[in-house]
Amino acid sequence: MFYYGLVLYYGLGVARDAAAGLDWLARASARGDRDAAEFIALDQAGNAPPAERYFRR
């Protein structure tokens, strides 16, 4: 769920949909994914990390 949320949030290979990405990240967070919870907190603070933090090119 975490990576699916990131793919949607950043629009990697799909149309960018930040709201849907955050929804999937919230689902992952609710299931105990700490990375998802951290990402949501950073996004809410206006400091969403770049995609390169999670994906290599």
Phi and psi in degrees as GROMACS dihedral restraints (atoms count N, CA, C in turn):
[ dihedral_restraints ]
;  ai    aj    ak    al  type     phi  dphi    fc
    3     4     5     6     1   -60.5    20    10
    4     5     6     7     1   -52.4    20    10
    6     7     8     9     1   -69.5    20    10
    7     8     9    10     1   -32.6    20    10
    9    10    11    12     1   -62.9    20    10
   10    11    12    13     1   -42.3    20    10
   12    13    14    15     1   -61.1    20    10
   13    14    15    16     1   -41.4    20    10
   15    16    17    18     1   -65.4    20    10
   16    17    18    19     1   -41.6    20    10
   18    19    20    21     1   -59.6    20    10
   19    20    21    22     1   -44.1    20    10
   21    22    23    24     1   -67.6    20    10
   22    23    24    25     1   -44.0    20    10
   24    25    26    27     1   -59.8    20    10
   25    26    27    28     1   -45.0    20    10
   27    28    29    30     1   -90.6    20    10
   28    29    30    31     1   -13.0    20    10
   30    31    32    33     1    71.3    20    10
   31    32    33    34     1    43.8    20    10
   33    34    35    36     1   -90.7    20    10
   34    35    36    37     1    99.0    20    10
   36    37    38    39     1    83.4    20    10
   37    38    39    40     1    -2.0    20    10
   39    40    41    42     1  -139.1    20    10
   40    41    42    43     1   169.0    20    10
   42    43    44    45     1   -64.8    20    10
   43    44    45    46     1   135.6    20    10
   45    46    47    48     1   -67.3    20    10
   46    47    48    49     1   127.8    20    10
   48    49    50    51     1  -144.0    20    10
   49    50    51    52     1    85.7    20    10
   51    52    53    54     1   -60.9    20    10
   52    53    54    55     1   -38.2    20    10
   54    55    56    57     1   -63.8    20    10
   55    56    57    58     1   -45.3    20    10
   57    58    59    60     1   -66.3    20    10
   58    59    60    61     1   -37.6    20    10
   60    61    62    63     1   -61.4    20    10
   61    62    63    64     1   -44.6    20    10
   63    64    65    66     1   -65.8    20    10
   64    65    66    67     1   -32.8    20    10
   66    67    68    69     1   -63.1    20    10
   67    68    69    70     1   -45.2    20    10
   69    70    71    72     1   -66.9    20    10
   70    71    72    73     1   -36.7    20    10
   72    73    74    75     1   -65.7    20    10
   73    74    75    76     1   -37.2    20    10
   75    76    77    78     1   -65.0    20    10
   76    77    78    79     1   -38.7    20    10
   78    79    80    81     1   -62.5    20    10
   79    80    81    82     1   -44.0    20    10
   81    82    83    84     1   -64.1    20    10
   82    83    84    85     1   -41.4    20    10
   84    85    86    87     1   -62.1    20    10
   85    86    87    88     1   -41.3    20    10
   87    88    89    90     1   -63.3    20    10
   88    89    90    91     1   -23.3    20    10
   90    91    92    93     1   -95.9    20    10
   91    92    93    94     1    12.2    20    10
   93    94    95    96     1    97.4    20    10
   94    95    96    97     1     8.6    20    10
   96    97    98    99     1   -77.9    20    10
   97    98    99   100     1   109.0    20    10
   99   100   101   102     1   -68.7    20    10
  100   101   102   103     1   -34.2    20    10
  102   103   104   105     1   -63.3    20    10
  103   104   105   106     1   -39.9    20    10
  105   106   107   108     1   -65.6    20    10
  106   107   108   109     1   -42.9    20    10
  108   109   110   111     1   -62.1    20    10
  109   110   111   112     1   -41.4    20    10
  111   112   113   114     1   -64.8    20    10
  112   113   114   115     1   -42.7    20    10
  114   115   116   117     1   -61.5    20    10
  115   116   117   118     1   -44.9    20    10
  117   118   119   120     1   -60.9    20    10
  118   119   120   121     1   -43.8    20    10
  120   121   122   123     1   -62.0    20    10
  121   122   123   124     1   -43.0    20    10
  123   124   125   126     1   -65.0    20    10
  124   125   126   127     1   -41.4    20    10
  126   127   128   129     1   -63.5    20    10
  127   128   129   130     1   -43.0    20    10
  129   130   131   132     1   -65.0    20    10
  130   131   132   133     1   -28.1    20    10
  132   133   134   135     1   -84.8    20    10
  133   134   135   136     1    -1.7    20    10
  135   136   137   138     1    81.4    20    10
  136   137   138   139     1    19.3    20    10
  138   139   140   141     1  -123.4    20    10
  139   140   141   142     1    41.6    20    10
  141   142   143   144     1   -59.3    20    10
  142   143   144   145     1   127.4    20    10
  144   145   146   147     1   -69.1    20    10
  145   146   147   148     1   158.2    20    10
  147   148   149   150     1   -68.2    20    10
  148   149   150   151     1   156.4    20    10
  150   151   152   153     1   -58.3    20    10
  151   152   153   154     1   -29.3    20    10
  153   154   155   156     1   -61.4    20    10
  154   155   156   157     1   -20.4    20    10
  156   157   158   159     1   -65.3    20    10
  157   158   159   160     1   -28.4    20    10
  159   160   161   162     1  -110.7    20    10
  160   161   162   163     1   -23.5    20    10
  162   163   164   165     1  -128.7    20    10
  163   164   165   166     1   141.4    20    10
  165   166   167   168     1   -92.9    20    10
  166   167   168   169     1   149.9    20    10
